[in-house]
Amino acid sequence: MRKYILLFILLVFAMNIIYSQEQISLTAPQIVPVTPTAATMEKYQSYPIDHSTGVPNITIPLYEIVAEDIVLPVTLTYHSSGLKPKERSGVAGTGWSLNIEPSVMRQVNGAPDDSEYGWFYRRNPNSYSSAGQYYQNVVLGSHDLQPDKFTYRLANGGGSGYFLSNIHFQTLPRNNDKVTFGNKITIKASDGKTYLFGTYEKTGDIITRWLCNSISSPRNPSKALINFQYISEAHPNPNTYFHLNHKVIITSLNGDIPILTEQTQSGNKYYKVAPYNMIYPFQPYNPNALLVQEHNAGIQGAYPISLRYESKTVYGELLNEVRFQNNTLSVSYNGIAGSTVVDKIEIKDTDNKLIRRIQFFTSLYNKNTTLTKLDSIRISVPGSESRTYKFTYQAINQVPSIYTTAVDHWGFNNGSESLTNTSTVPSFSCGNRVFYVFEFEENEVIINYSGANREPNHSYAKVGVLTNIIDPQGVETQFSYEGNYGAFRNNTPTGKKEYLHSVGGIRIAKVESKDTKTGKKITKKYRYGLVHPYYLDLEPVWGGGAIKHIVTERDYCTENVDAYAGSKYDSATKGTTTFNSMPVSNISLGGSAVMYSIVEETVVGAGYETQVSKYYYNVNIHNFEDALQWDENDLTNSIQTFLRQQPRKDASKPLIKALPNNPSEPSDDFINYPGGTNQLYGSMIRKEHYRGEKLISRTDFKYSTGLAGDANREIYFPYLVTDWTEEDRKAQTRYYLDIRYYNRHDKEILSDYRYANGRSDVITTEKEYAYNFNVVDPLSSMKPREIKTTNSDNTLIVDSLDYLSGFPSTVSRHKHNENNSWKESRILFKSGTNFPEKVQSRTNQMAEFRDEVIYTAYDNNNNIAEITGKDDMPISFIWGYQNQFPIAKIENASIQQILTTLGIVNATLSSWASSIKPPNQAWAMISSIRNLLPNALVTTYEYNPLQGVTSITDPNNITTKFEYDNYGRLTEGYYLDMKSQSDIRKVMLQKYVYNFGN
């Protein structure tokens, strides 16, 4: 017979207690905190922003830094997944990210990779006697068995990955960026640009983020074209406001009556589940918990309060200045209630003249919080009208303090503040098996703990989220949101039953754009669903998507069994189950609480025919059909009852977290078996476009995995147990880093549907992509080597490509084959560089390659100095404006002929090229070429480097002028008609007029 003793614990304020000398550590490894700016950057790099997550792409371009061939966009982006009050506001306000400087963020897993006991220097224990302490240190994070994750952002793109050793970095997902680690981090991007990261953000002595100091071009790798400077500031440690450190520890010694320890900031309180009376052993057990003193609890040692984060000072860095071609972009800041916010950005030219100012207007949501909101930005230039963006947010007076503990499983605001409930551990029901000696039978004590509410509340998750943008043209865009859900469906004899399970965060439901001047309005509405990626034509479950699993108390608890030393017949075991205030397991899919496999977008507007687009994604679906049981009349209780009956250890895709739990469970970058991969998830597999109810086009995408070379790296995740029970042996401690494969886009089939005279026709275009990735060479291009295009009429077009060694995004050869004829072009480069020497071509009617362009000479700054076309005419170039622009093109004269004629040397040209502006001597000498070399055709160019070309004088000495406004927009193009020296007429070629709203 099995007895069930129900224990209901009502929380009260905990008393102060005195710890015994022995300190028992229960914690999983602490988190090394990062600055709010670093956390914002990592969110944008790791959290998908597309239809599959319901997060819209909200980007405002502010400026573009240009230095030779490097373009660094300055943008403002917003992430609208919902309010997470424990994440402090960044410098641009809550949810906003100001994107200027490239950076690398490190997520420390265990110990830092480069520390004494880190991943780079991992080692096994020296002896069996030291093994126990060694593996305990592994669990607690002082010894390392897994690599740190690095996430980086570059000028155009970014990525993430792991160091497999101190010299071998592997991007994940795989790309062609090369990352090296030392005292500094260097990244050579696939386009050849080099980023040097040497300024650090730290938590204590642990580097958590590297910021970019310089960017250089492949044209001159040793010369930095863009430089960054920073100022330091200290941040409050998250432990000062996180306040989600409480634990509930259930301890059972030798299967005896369990003791429950409730741990709060004030100390520990001990409850005995069923008091044992040695004098009256057959007395019925008291179903109520009794508060007992520490010495009566039977706990061997005290449980100290453990904090979630490393308790060390967080040192941050703020971007102060960017220097590019002697121009500067400077950033200044203000302080609001202890938070640092951007005040303004100013761009000045080489003469220190103000070119553009971007002002940020930021305020607190309300007086009860230090979280900030961006109210508006104003972009202004001297002598022109300003351009203003205005922002509004939902329910700003309800935004809570960062000290709140009212968050859901994923950290989103759920409004569950309680004045009486002082524990932050969520409610749970836990069964403990106990063998009662005097009754000679096994019983189970079910502990029902009444704690914090961690369930999602979408109304509160919307609080403080961006709802309106008014742009400078007066267009108002409104954003409406709804909650995220996981989908379930049961197929019954009477029909289909569907259930939507609430999960964290919000998704975009509607985007409405209205021109406040004309009154025209366009509305986009979104509908989300789940369908199996292999059966896209089946009816989806609308309203919900794929989830990791249903979050329960199991995601909050860790278990271990400790064995105490004794004789062969006198040993003791203590089982410990710890419930934490926040989940310790992985409850997200690639950083998102949910991913949708089908998203429907409907666009309506006055005067427009309704258009519908459907997007299908390959997502890691859970077991959503005929797996969950529920009662429509008692939804919540019936589901909870069903989930509690789930096996503690289940198959590969359990509805809830399987036990025993692992406090170091990995992210989706790790897989359960060596031959698998998660890298295909998140890919779009189909899109359809409708006009009205008619299908207009459909595109299907096919993918496969290509071999990347390295085997999936085996990683052991620690699980502290010294007495292996049957269930302990089932605990998975071995995972594999998902690096063996990479995602290949194999095929794309476009179907266009035409309707006329009651008939419909389909025109298809099928593209197949082939790859030739060299696993030995990490810089071997991952781009397609062959593209086969087949049209509806069976016309076959084949394009084959090669890429430059060391520069995997640079095409070095292209052959186009169509209708039994072909043309092939290739570029020959200087060895080890991306400097062209020749451009050649051939056709099916010409077997040998013919030179199209020969790059005859480069100057000392690696600018193109001379080329020769297939007509053998030399064309020379003279450069200026710090090597950014050619200031003269001289046809029919070699560069050596020009040097000889002018009586100068290469160093003179290099000096002109490097100067901020060409000296008068340069212009005079270039002008003299027209007379000194009468057969040469001379064209000269003048520029405003931050705007564009301002003057072109052709070989006939006719000058065309270009004028710009202070925003850099072209306003006029005209040429000067010189009737005489005193009669110069302006002949307008083009004129542009720009109008903005207030």
N, C-alpha and C positions, 0 to 999 in steps of 0.2 A: 504494500500500500504506500502511496506517496501523498504526503501532506503538503498543502500550500498555505503558507503564512503570509498574508498580505500586510505589508508595512507601508504606512503613509507618513512621510516626514514633512512636517510644517516647519519652514525656515524661520529662525529667530536670529537676533543679533548675536554673533559669536562672542564668547567670553575670552579674555586674555588668558593664555596658558604659558607655562614654563616648559620649554623643550628639554628633553633629556639629552645627554651628551652625544649619543649616536644620531647622526643625521642620515636619513634614508632618502636618496635621490630618486625621484620618479619621473623626471622630465625627459621628454624627447629633446633633441638638440635645439638650442636656442636659435632664434632668427637674428641674423646680423642686419640691423636696420640700414636703410638708405635714405637719402634726402628726398623730399617731395618731388623735386624736378626729375631725379633719376627714376622714381617710381612711375611718373607720368610717361617718361620716354619708353620705359620697358613695357608699359601697357599698350602703347601704340605699335611697338614692334612685335609683341607676342599675341595680342588679342585681335582676332580677325575683324576687320571693318568692312562688312559686305552684307548682302541680303541674307546669307546663311545664319547670321547672328542677330539680325534685326537692328544693327547699329549703323546709322547713316554716316556717310563721309561728309563732314562739315569742315571745309577748309577755306580760309581767307588769305589770299596772297598779299603780302605786304611790300616786298622788295625782292630784288634779285642781285646778288653779288656776283660780278663777272670779273675774272682775272685770267686773261688769255683764254685757254680752252676749258677752264673750270667755271662752272655755273653753280652757285650755292643759293637755292631758294630760301627766302625768309618767309615763313608762313605761320599762321595761327590756326590750330585745329582743335576741334571739340569732340569729346568722347561721351556719348549720351546713353551709356548702359545703365545709369541709375546712380543715386547718391550713396557713397560709402563714407560715412562721417568719420571713420577712424583713419582715413587717408587725408592728411593735411593738404590744404590748398597749395597748388604750385604758384610760381611767381606771376602767372597770367590769370589766376583765379581758378576756382574749383571746376574741374573738367576740362580746362583749357591747357593747351601745350604750345609754348612759343618755341618754334623750331628754327634754330640758327646753327649752333655749334654741333658738329658730330661728337659722339661720345660712345663709351663702352661701359656697360653696367655688369657687375658681377653679382650673381645670386649664390651666396656661400652655402654649400651643402656639407654639413659637418664642420670640418676644419678647413681654412683657406688652402687652396691647392699648393701654394708656395710656402706654407708654414712648415715648421719642423716635423709635424705629424700629418701633413697634408697629402693630397693625392699624388703629388710629384715624388714624395719620399715615403710612400706607403711600404710597410714591411710586416711580416708575420711575427708573432711572439717568439721570443728566444727559447722558451721551454714550456712544457705543459703546466708547470707551476705558475707561470706568469700569464697563461692564456686567459684565466678567469678575469683578471684585472684588465687585461688588454681588451677583451671583447666588451667588458662593461664600459671602458673608455670609448670604444667605438660607438656604442649606443648613445652615450652622453655627448658625443661630438668632439672629444679631444683627440681621437684617432680617426683617420679618414679612410673610407672604403668607396667613396664615390666622388666624381669630379664636380667642380663648380660649373654653373651655367653662365656663359657670357652672351650678352645681347648688345648689338651695336647698331648705331645709326650713322649713315654716311650722307653725303650731299644729295645723292639720288639713290635711295634704297637702304639696305642694311641686311642684317641677318642675326643668327645666333648659333651657338655651338659649344663644344667642350674641348679642353685640352686632354688628349689621350696620354700625353707625356708633356714634359716641360718644353718640348720643341715641336710637337705635332698637334696642331689645332684642326679639328674637324667641324665644319659648318653643318648645321642640322636645322632645316633641310639643306641638302648639299648645294653649294654654289661655287663659283670660281674665285671668290675672294681669298686672299692669302693673309693669314693672321699669324704674327710672331710675337712672342712674349719674352720680356726681359725686365730690366728696370723700367722700361717703357713698353707700350704696345704699338706695333706698327701694322697697318693694314694696307696691302696693295690690292685695290679693287680690280674687278675684271676688266675695267676700261683703262688700266694702267696707272691711274692716279694713286698717289701714296699719301696716307694719313698717319701723322705721328701724334700719339696720345701720351702726354707726359705730365699733365697736371692731375692731381688725385683728389678724390673725396674719400674720407676715411670714417670708420667707426672704431674708435680707439686706434690701434695700430693696423687694422685690417683695411686694405684698400677695397672700396666698394664700387668706385666709378673712376674711369679714366676719361679726361676731357681732351679734346683735340687742341694741339698747339699749332699745327701747320698742315697745309695741303700743298702738294707739289704735283706738277704735271709730268707725264712721261716724256715730254719734249725736253725737260731739264730737271731730272729727279732730285738733284742736289740743291735746287733753288726753291725756296718756299714762296708761293704766290699769294697765299692767304695765311695770315697769322692771327692767333687768338690770345687774348690776355684776360685774366680772371682776378677776382677779389674773393677773399675767404670770409666765411661766416660760420658760426656755430649754430646747430639746430638742437631743439629739445629732443632728448631721447624718447622714443615712443612709449617707453614704460611709464613716463610721467602722465600720460593721458590714455593709454590703451585700456587699462583697468578690466581686462578679461583674463585674469590669471587664476581664478578660483578653481578648485578641484574637489571632487568627491572620490575618496579612496575606500574601496571595499576590500577588507582583508579577512581571509579565513585560514586559520592555522590548523593543519592536520585535519581538514574537513570539519572543523568545529564551527560553532555558532559564529557567523560573520560579524565583524565590527565595521561600522561605517564612520569614516572620518570626513567631516565637512570642513574644508579649508577655505578661509576667507582672509581678507587683508588683516583682520584683527587677530588671527590665529586659528587654531584647530579646535573643533568640537567633536566629541566621540559619542557615538550611539551604539548600544548593544541591541542587536536585532531581536533576540529572544533570550532574556536573562536565564542563565542556567542555575538551578537551585540544587546543590549537592545534597542537602538534607531531605528535601522532598522531591526526588527525581521524577516522580510520576505526576507532579502538579502540572496542570495544563500550562502551555506556554502563553506568555503575555503577547497578544498580537500588536501591541504598541511599542514603539522604540523607547528606550530609557536612556536619558543623557547620563553618562558616567564620567568619572574623573579619569585623567590620563593613566594613572597607575592601576586602575581597574579595567582598562580597556584591553589589556593584553598585547599592546603594540610594543614591539621591541625597537625603541627609538622613535624619534619625532619626524614628522613630515614637514620640512621647511617650506615656506612660501617660495615658489619658483616663478620667475618672470619669463614672459614670452620672448623678450628681446635681450640681446646683449646689453648690459648696463654700462655702456661706455659712451663717451661724448661723440656726437655725430658732427663731423667737420665737413661743411659743404663749400662749393665754389660757385660764384656767380659770374656770368660772362660780363666783362667790362668793356672790351673793345675788340673790333675786328679790323685788321689792316689789310688792304688789298690795293696794289698798284699805287701806293701813297695816298689812297683815299681811306677814310675811316668810317666805321659804323660803331657808334658808342651806345651803351645801354646804361641808364641810371635807374635807381630804385627808390622806393619809399617804404616806410614801415606802417602797418596798420594792425593794431592790437597784437603786437608780437609777431606778425607775419610780414615777410618781405614780399613786395609786389613791384612789378615793373612800373616805372613812372613814364619814361619816354625813350624812344630810339631816335638817334640823329645820325644822318649820313652827311658827311662833308667831303668835298673834293680835294684835289692836291693843293689848292690855294686856301684851304680851310674855309671855303665858302659853303654855307648850309645848302644842301640839295633837297633834303626831305626830313620832315619830323613826323614821328608817329607817337601820339600821346595815348596812354592807357588810363582810363578812369575806372577805378576799382573801389569797392566798398564792402563792408560786412553785410551778410544776409540779414542779420538782426543783432540786437544788443546782447543776446544770450550765447552767441557763438563767435569763434575766431575764424570760422570759414569765410572765405571771401568770394565775391562774384565780380565778374567783369561787366561793367555797365555799358561802356562804349569805347570805341577807339576813334581817334581823329587823325587823319593823314593830311598833312599840309605841306605846301612848298611856298617859298617866298613869291609874292606877287600873283598868286592864283587862289582860286576858291578851295576851301578845305573839303575833304570827303570823310563822312562820318558813318560808322556802323553802330547801331544801337541794339542792345540785347535785353531781353526780359526773361524772367525765370518763374517757375511755378511755386506758389505758396512759400515765399521767402521767409515769412514769419514763423514757419513751422520747422525750419532747418535747425537741427539740434546742435548741441555743443560737441566738440571732439571728445569730451569725457563721457559721452553717452555709452551705455552698454546695450542699447536697443538696436541690435543688428541681427540679420538672419544668418543662415549657415554660410553664405558667401560674403558676408560683411556689408550687405546693403541695408540701408535704414529700414527698420520694420516698425518703429513707433511703439515698441513694447515696454516702455518705461514703467517701473513699478516702485511705489513708495514703501512697500512692505517686504518685497522679496529682495534680500540683500545678496543672494547668491547669483553668480553669472553662469553657473553650470545649468544647461537646459534640463527639462524634465526627462526622466527615463524610467524604464521598467526593466529590472535586471534579475534574473533567476540565479540563485546560488545553491548548489547541491550540498547538503549537509548530512552526515551519517550520525544519527543519534544513538549513542551506545546503549542507553537504557531501554530503547525500544527496538534495538537490533534491526533497524530498517533505514533505508535512504529516504530523505525528505528533501523538498525544495523550498527554499525561502525566496519568495518573489518580492523584490524591493521596488516599490513605486515611489519615485522621488519627484517631488513637486518643485521645479526650478524655473529657470528663465525660459521665455518663449523665443525660439529661434526660427519660427516658421516665417516664410516670406509674406510681406504685406505690400502689394504693388502700389497702393495709394501713397504709402510713405516713401517707397523707393523713388517715386516721381518728384518728391519734394526737392526744390532747389535746382531742378533740371531745366535746361534751356528750352524755352517755348517760342520765342519770337526773335527774328532778326530783321531789322530795317536797314537796307544797304544804301549807298550814296545816291542811287538812281530813284530812291523812293519805293523800291519793291519790298513789300513786307512778306516774309516767309514764316509761317506758323507750323510748329511741330507738335503733333499729338502722339501720345504714347499709350501702350497697354502692357500688361504683365507678361512674363515668360511662363511657358507651361511645357511639361513633358506629356507625351501622348500615349494612351493605352486604348486597346480595342479588344473586345471579346466577341467572337462569332458564336451566336446561340441559334438554336432551332427556330426561334421566333424573330431573329434579326440580329443586327449588330448593336452592341452597346459600346459607347465611347466614354472615356474618362480623361480629363485634363488635370494633371498634377502640378500644382503651383511650385515654381522654382524661382531662384533669385534673379533680380534685375528686370529691366523693361526693354521693349522693342518699339520701333517706330510703327505707328498705326496709320498716320496720315501726314502728308506734307502739303501745305496749301500756300501757293505764291500768288500775291495780288499786287498789281501795279496801282499804287494809290492815286496816280494821275489819270490813268485811263479807265480804271475800274476792272480791267481784264484779270481773270483769275484762272489758274490751272491747279487742279487738285490731283495728288497721287495718293491712292489708298493701297494698303498692303494687307495680304492675308497669308498666314503661315501654316505649314502642315508637315506631316511625316508620312513618307512612303518608302518602301524598301527600294534601295538604289538599283537592284536588279529587276524590279518589276514596276517601272515608272508609270505604266498605263493603268495600274490599279487605283482604286479610289483612295486618296490620302485620308488620314485622320487630320481634319482641319482644326487649327487652333493650338496644336502642340508640336513639339519636336523631340529630338533625341537627347537623352540625358545620360550621365555616367551611371547612376543608379539612384534609387530613392534614398534620400538622406534620412537616417535614423540615429538613435543613440549609439549604434555600433560605430559610427564615424567619429564619435567623440571619445571612444574608450581605447585604452591599451591594456594588454594583459601580459603578465609574466608569472612564472612559478619559480620561487627561490627555494633552494635546498640548503638546510642548515646542517653543519657537520655533526656527525655522531657515529656511534658504532654501527656495525652491520644491521643490528636489530634495534637500534635506537637513533633513528633519523627523523627529521621533521621537515615538512614542506609547508610553505606559506604561499597561497595563491593571492595575487593582488590584481584587482581591476581598478583602473583609474579613469574617471570621467572628467574630461577637460571642458573649458568654457567655449572653445572653438574646435572645429573638426581637425583631426590629425591625419585624416586620409585624403586622398585625391578625389574631389567631388565635382571636377570640371572636365570639360572636353576642350583641350587646347586653350585653356584660360577662360572659356565661356561656360556659363551654367547650362546652356542648351545650344544646340545647332539644329537648324531646320533644313530638311531635304528638299522641300518645295516652297517657293515664295512667289506669290502672285501680286503683280503690280498693275493697278488700273489707273489710267490717266484720263481725266475728263476736264473739259473746259469749254466755255462758250464759243461756239463756232467751230469746234473741233469734234471730229468723230472719235468716239471712245476707243482707246487703245489699251490692250491688255498684254502684258509680258509675263511669262512664267519661267522661273529659274529653278533648275534642279541641281542638287549637290550630293556628292558622295559623303555621307556622314556615318560615323560609327554608331549605328543604331543599337538601342537596348532591346531587350526581349519584350516587345510592346504588344504582341498579339497573343491572346489566350494565355496570359501568364499571371495577371493580377486579378484577384477576385474581390468583388465589392457588392454591397447592398445599396441600391439607389435610395432606400428609405433611411439608411443610417450610414452615410458615406464615410465619414471620418472614422468612427469606431470600427466599422467592418474592415476597413483597410488596415488600420492599426493592428487589429486582431490577426488578420491574415499574415501581415508582415512578421509579427512576433513568432509565428509558427514556422517561418522559413528556417531551413537547416543552417547550423552555424558555419558549416563549410559546404559551399555549393559548387555548381559547375562553372564554366568559363564566364557566363554572363548572368550573375545572380541579380535578383531584383533589388536586394539591399547588400550592404557591405558584408562580406564573409569574415568570420572570425576563425582563429585568433587574429587580432589586428596587429598591424606592423606600424610602429610610430614613425618609421622613415619611408613610408610608401612613396614610390617615385611618381613623377609626372608622366604625361603621355609621350615624352621623349624616350621612355623605356618600355620594352615589351616583355611579355611573359615567356616567350620561347624564341630560340635563336633564329628561326627561319622566317619570322614575321616582320611586319612593318606597319606603321601608322601613317606613312607619308602620303598615301593616296587620299586620306580623308580631307575634306574641305574643298576638293576640286569640283568645279562646275562640270556637270555631265550632260546637261541639255539646257537649251533656252528656246522658248517659243514666243512668237509675236503675233498678236491678233489685231485686226481692225474691225471693230464691231464684233461679230461672232465668227468672222472668217479668219482662218489661219493664214497668215501672210508668209511667214518664214519659220524654219526650225533648224537649229544647229545642234548636232550631237557630237560630243567629245569623248574620245576613248583614251585611256591611260594604261600604262604598265609600269613596272619597276625595273630599272636598269641596275646592273651590278656596279657598285661604287668602289669595290676593292676590299676594304677592311671588313673583316667579319664583325658581326654585331658584338660589341665589347661586353664581356660578362662582368656584371656588377653584383656584389653581395650587399644586401641591405640588412643592417643589424636588427636582431630580435633577441632581447636578453632573456634567456631561460637556462636554468641549470638542472632542471629535472624534466626530461622530455616526456610529456604525456602523448597519448594518441593524437589529440588535436594539435598539440604543439608541433608534431612531426609534419602536419599538413600545412603549417605556416610557410608561405612562399617567401624566401629570403634571397633568391637568385633571380635577377632580371638582366635584360640585355639592352645596351644603348643602341638605338635604332639608326645605325650608320651604314649598314651593309648595302642598302639600296637607295636609289633616288627616283623621284617621280618623273616619268617621261610622258609627254603628250604625243601619243602615237597617231591619232587619226581625228579628223574633223570633217563632218559631213553637213554641208549646207543645202537645205531644200527650200527653194523659192516657189511659192504657189501663185499661179496667175489665174484670174477669173475673167471670162469674156463670153458673152452670148450664151450664158447658161452652161458653159463648159469650164472645166478646171484643168490646168496642166501643172506639172511639177518639173522644175529645172533643178538638177542637183549638181553640186560641185563637191568632190571628195578629195581631201588632202591627206596624204600619208607621210609621216615624218620618220626618218631613220637617223640613228645616232651612232657615233663611234667614239665613245668616251674611253680614254686610255687610263686604266685604273692605276698605272704606275706613275703617271704625271698628274698631280693634283690641279695643274693649270690647263690641262686638256679641256677644250671647250665642251660645255654641256649643251650647246645649241645644236639644232638639227644639221646633219651633214647632207641630207637629201630630202627633197620635198617632191612628192609625186602628186600631181593634180589631174584628176579624171573628171571630165564634164559629162553631161547627159548624153552628148553625141559620141561618147567614147573617145573623145580627143584626149590624148595623154601628153602632159607637160611635165618634164622632169628638170628640177633645179638642184644642182649639186654644189656644195660649198665647202671650203676649207677656211681655217682660222689661223691667225698668226700665232706662232709658238710664243708663249709667255704673255700674250695679250688675247685672252680667249674670247673677247667680244668683238675683235677686229677681223672682218672678213678679208682673207687674202686671195681667194679664188672663187669665181662664180661661173658655172656653166649652165646655160639655158638651152634645153632641147625641146623642140616643138615641131610637129608635122615633118618629121624626118630631116629637119635642119637644126643646126645648133650654133651657138656663139659662146665663146669662153673668154672670160677676162680674168686677169690676175695682177696682183701687185707684188713686186719684189722689193723687199725691205733691206735696209742696212742691218747687218748681223747684230742680234741682241737688242734692237730698237724697233720702234714703230715709225721710223723715218722712211718714206718711200724712196726707192731708187728708180723704179720703172713701173709704168702701167702698160700692160701688154694685152693683146687680144688676138683671137683667131676664130675661124668659122669652119664649117664642114667643107667649104670650098677653098680653104687656105690652111694647110696642115701645120705650118710653122707659125709661131707667135710673132706678131709684129709690134714694134714699139709704138704706143700711142702718145705717151708722155715720158720724157726722161728728166729726172730731177738731177740736174747737172751739178748744182752747188748749194750748200747751206752756209749761212754766216756763222759767226762765232757764238751766237745765241740759239743756234739750231733753227732759225727761221729759213724758209725756202728763199734762196737767193737767185736761183736761175732754173728754168725749165726749158725743155725743147720739145716741140710738138712733132707730129709725123711729117710736117712740111720742113723740118730742120731749122725753122726760125727760132732763135733764142728769145726768151722773154725773161727779163730780169726784174727783181723786186728789191726795193729799199724800204726798210721798216722804221717805225717810230712808236711814240706813245708807250714806252716800256714794253716793247715787243708785242703789243696787242694788235696793231694794224699796219698794213702796207701803206706807205705814204706816196709811193711812186711805182708805176708799172711801165717798164721801158721795153717795147717790142723791137725786135731786130737789132739787139745789141746785147752782147754777153756781159756778165758782171765784171769779168776781167777787163774787157774793153772800156767799160765805164770807169773803173778804177784808174786805168792808165790815162784816159782822157781827162779826168778830173785831177789827176796827180795825187790821189789819196790811197790809203791802204785799207784792208779789211777792218782794222781796229777803229778806223773813223766811222765806218758804217755801223759797227757794233755800238759805238758811243752814241750815234744818232738814235739807234733802235732802243737803247736803254734809257734815253732821256725821257723826262715826263712829257715834254713837248719838243718837237723838232726845233733845233736852234735856227736862227735866221740864216746862218751859213749853209745849213742843209738845204733850205728852200732856194737860196740863191744858186747853189751849185746844181741842184736838180733842174732848175729853170734854164741854166746855161746849156744843158744837154740838148735842148731843142735846137740850138744854133751850132754847137760843137759837133753833134752827130745828126746831120740833117736827114739821114735816112731812117733814123730811129723814131718811133711813135711813142710819145711820152704822155702818160695820164697821171695826174697827181690827185691826192686825196687829203682832205683835212677832216678832223674829228673833234667832237666833244666826247671824251671817253665814256662818260656816264649817260650819254644820250645816243650818239650814233654819228654817221658821216654828216658833215656840215657843208662840204664843198667838193665837187668833182670837176677838174679841168681836163678836157679831152685833148687829143692830139691837135685839134684845130684851134686850141686855145679858147674854146667856149666853156665858160664856167657855169655849172648848175649848182644852185644853193639850196640847202634844206634847213628849215627852221623848226624848232621844237618848243613846246611850252615847258613849264617847269616840272611837269610830271613825266617829261621825256616822250611825250606824244608828238608825232609829226604833225605840223600845222600847215606848212607851205613847202612847195617845191617849185623853183623857178630858175630861169637862166638869164644871164645878163647879155643884152644885145648892145654891143659897143659900136654905135654909129661913128663916134669919134671920142677923143679923150674927155670931151666935155659933154658928150651926149650918150650916156649909158642908160639903157632902158631895161626895166624889169618885166620879163615875159613870164606870166604865171603858167605853170604846168599843172599844178594840182593844189587844192586847198582843202583842209579838213577843219570841221567845227565840232567841238565836243560840248555836250550839255549834261549837267548833273543836277540831281535834286538837291534840296537844302541839306 
